[in-house]
Amino acid sequence: MRNGYPILATVMPAALLVWGVYDVALAVPTVSPETNRIVDEMIRQQEGRFDRIGSFSRLQHYSVTTGRFGLKAELVARVHRDRRQGKTYEVISRSGSQVIQSHVFDPLLEAEVETSHQTPELLTREFYSFRLVGEATFDGHQCYLLETQPKQNEKRLLKGKLWLNKEDFGIVHAEGKPTESLSFWVGKPMILQDFTKLGGYWWAARRHSYIDNMWLGKADLVIEYSDYQFEPRRAEDITEAQAMASATP
């Protein structure tokens, strides 16, 4: 994708995958009916993606350039995501700095796999407070602009903003900072993530993290997502899910 998932999950993640609040008491502002309507539609759009898809895979092209020491590195991996078993990956190629390979790329891939076995969808009211702050145009799309305020400290959660397509409530663009360090080497970068529409839904296309710390100095970490391959959800899985939902009191 120029396009989760950490969502934001890998974010999407991941993210999106991807991409906080501190543990203190905060006054909770009243949420307007319009904000609730937009958030409901956004969540419905997100759920619709995975209701229809049993699994998918995509190419993830990682690249890092650093201002300090002039380090550069690239990695290409194919990441597979199964709705039951989470994510796995296979590395296709590597080049450049071994320090970046072992201390940045490998931990990011392992974290994406690990978090895929936890809560798969984080963009919900369980994890975030949302506030509608206006409307904006992004890459030619008319969008609602939402602020996201995480309810807990978690590296997969981003404090920032979402640009939602006004026509279908899909996420066109997201930006913010994680509430916890992504890794010792990466820290809490500023993350910008773009999404692309495939098969009626929005998927991660590109994630750009701006890093500035004492180890790497100023550095750019870019993940480009492409070559999505989707497998429809099996009819028996849908029937089983419907049966479980109807049996829930």
C-alpha positions in Angstrom: 0.0 0.0 0.0 1.1 3.8 -0.4 -1.6 2.5 2.2 -3.1 -1.8 9.3 -2.2 -2.8 10.7 0.0 -2.1 13.9 -3.5 -0.1 11.9 -2.7 1.6 12.4 -0.4 -2.4 13.7 1.7 -2.9 12.4 0.0 0.9 10.9 -1.3 0.7 10.4 -0.2 -1.3 11.6 1.5 -1.0 11.0 1.1 -0.4 11.3 -1.2 1.3 9.7 -0.3 0.2 11.5 -0.7 2.0 13.6 0.7 4.8 15.0 -1.2 9.0 23.8 -2.5 10.0 26.9 -0.7 9.8 30.2 -2.2 8.0 33.1 -3.7 11.0 34.8 -7.3 12.1 35.3 -8.5 14.2 32.4 -11.8 16.0 31.8 -13.7 14.2 29.1 -15.4 16.7 26.7 -18.9 16.1 25.5 -19.0 14.4 22.2 -21.4 15.8 19.6 -24.0 13.6 17.9 -22.2 14.5 14.6 -18.9 13.2 15.9 -20.6 10.0 17.1 -22.2 9.5 13.7 -18.9 9.9 11.9 -17.0 7.6 14.3 -19.7 5.0 14.0 -19.4 5.0 10.2 -15.6 4.9 10.3 -15.7 1.8 12.6 -18.3 0.2 10.4 -16.1 0.8 7.4 -13.1 -0.7 9.2 -15.0 -3.8 10.3 -16.4 -4.3 6.7 -12.8 -4.8 5.4 -12.2 -7.9 7.6 -15.7 -9.2 7.5 -15.1 -9.9 3.8 -11.5 -11.0 3.8 -10.1 -14.2 5.2 -6.5 -13.4 4.6 -4.2 -11.1 2.7 -0.6 -10.6 1.9 1.4 -7.6 0.8 4.9 -6.5 0.1 6.5 -4.1 2.6 9.5 -2.2 1.5 11.5 -0.6 4.4 14.1 2.0 3.9 16.1 4.1 6.4 18.5 7.0 5.8 20.2 8.7 8.7 21.8 12.1 9.1 24.3 10.8 11.6 27.0 8.4 10.3 25.4 8.3 6.9 23.8 4.9 7.5 21.4 3.6 4.8 19.5 0.3 4.6 16.6 -1.4 2.8 14.6 -4.5 3.4 11.7 -6.1 1.4 9.4 -8.6 3.1 6.1 -10.2 2.2 3.8 -10.1 5.1 0.8 -12.5 5.4 -2.2 -11.8 7.6 -4.7 -14.5 8.5 -7.9 -13.6 10.4 -7.4 -16.6 12.7 -3.7 -16.9 13.0 -2.4 -13.4 12.8 0.6 -12.3 10.8 3.7 -14.0 9.5 6.4 -12.7 7.2 9.3 -13.8 4.9 12.2 -11.6 4.1 12.8 -11.3 0.3 15.9 -9.1 0.2 18.2 -6.9 2.4 20.9 -4.4 1.7 22.9 -1.7 3.5 23.7 -1.2 7.2 23.6 -4.3 9.4 23.0 -2.1 12.4 19.8 -0.8 10.9 18.8 -4.3 9.8 19.2 -5.9 13.2 18.1 -3.0 15.4 15.4 -1.3 13.4 13.9 -3.6 10.6 13.9 -6.9 12.5 12.3 -5.5 15.7 9.6 -3.7 13.7 8.7 -6.9 11.8 8.7 -9.0 15.0 6.5 -6.4 16.7 4.0 -6.4 13.8 3.7 -10.2 14.1 3.4 -10.1 17.9 0.7 -7.4 18.0 -1.3 -9.2 15.3 -2.1 -11.9 17.9 -3.5 -9.3 20.2 -6.5 -7.0 19.6 -6.6 -6.8 15.7 -8.6 -3.6 15.4 -7.5 -0.7 17.6 -9.4 2.2 16.0 -12.4 2.0 18.3 -13.9 3.8 21.3 -12.3 1.2 23.6 -8.9 2.6 22.8 -9.5 6.2 21.7 -11.5 9.3 22.3 -12.4 11.1 19.1 -13.2 14.8 18.4 -14.4 16.3 15.2 -12.3 19.4 14.5 -13.4 20.3 11.0 -13.2 19.4 7.4 -10.2 19.4 5.0 -9.1 18.3 1.6 -6.3 15.7 1.3 -4.9 14.5 -2.0 -8.1 15.6 -3.8 -10.5 13.9 -1.3 -13.0 15.9 0.8 -12.5 14.7 4.4 -13.7 15.0 7.9 -10.8 15.8 10.3 -10.8 13.9 13.6 -8.5 14.3 16.5 -7.5 11.0 18.2 -6.7 10.8 21.9 -5.5 7.4 23.1 -7.0 6.1 26.4 -3.8 4.3 27.4 -0.1 4.2 26.8 0.5 1.7 24.0 3.0 1.7 21.2 0.3 0.9 18.6 -1.8 3.9 19.6 -1.2 7.3 18.0 -2.1 10.7 19.4 -2.9 12.8 16.3 -5.4 13.3 13.5 -7.3 11.2 11.0 -8.6 12.4 7.6 -11.8 10.4 6.7 -13.2 10.4 3.2 -16.6 12.1 3.4 -18.1 9.7 0.9 -17.3 6.3 2.5 -15.7 7.2 5.9 -12.5 5.4 5.0 -9.2 6.6 6.3 -7.3 8.6 3.7 -4.4 9.9 5.9 -3.3 9.7 9.5 -0.6 11.4 11.4 0.6 11.5 15.0 3.0 10.1 17.6 2.8 6.8 19.5 2.2 6.9 23.2 5.1 4.6 23.9 8.5 4.1 22.3 8.4 1.8 19.2 11.9 0.6 20.0 15.1 1.7 21.7 16.5 2.9 18.3 13.3 4.4 16.8 11.8 6.0 19.9 8.5 8.0 19.4 8.7 9.3 15.9 6.3 11.6 14.1 4.4 9.3 11.8 2.5 10.2 8.6 0.6 7.4 6.9 -1.3 7.4 3.6 -3.9 5.0 2.4 -5.2 3.8 -1.0 -8.5 2.4 -2.0 -8.6 -1.2 -3.1 -11.7 -3.3 -3.7 -13.9 -0.7 -2.1 -11.8 -0.3 1.1 -8.9 1.8 2.2 -5.5 0.1 2.9 -2.1 1.3 4.0 0.0 2.6 1.2 2.9 4.5 2.7 4.2 5.2 6.2 6.8 7.9 6.9 8.4 8.1 10.3 10.5 11.1 11.2 13.1 10.0 13.8 15.3 12.4 15.9 17.2 10.8 18.7 20.7 10.6 20.2 21.5 7.2 18.5 20.4 7.8 14.9 20.2 11.6 14.9 17.7 12.8 12.3 16.5 9.9 10.2 13.7 8.9 7.9 12.1 5.5 8.1 9.7 4.8 5.2 7.6 1.7 4.7 5.8 1.3 1.3 3.0 -1.2 1.0 2.2 -2.8 -2.4 1.1 -5.9 -4.3 -1.9 -6.7 -2.1 -3.3 -10.2 -2.6 -6.7 -10.9 -1.0 -8.4 -14.2 -0.1 -12.1 -13.9 0.4 -13.5 -15.1 3.7 -14.8 -18.7 3.6 -18.6 -19.2 3.7 -18.2 -21.6 6.7 -16.3 -19.0 8.6 -19.1 -16.4 8.1 -21.7 -18.9 9.1 -19.8 -19.8 12.3 -19.4 -16.1 13.2 -23.1 -15.4 12.6 -24.0 -18.4 14.8 -21.7 -17.2 17.6 -23.1 -13.7 17.4 -26.7 -15.0 17.6 -25.9 -17.1 20.6 -24.4 -14.2 22.5 -26.9 -13.0 25.1 
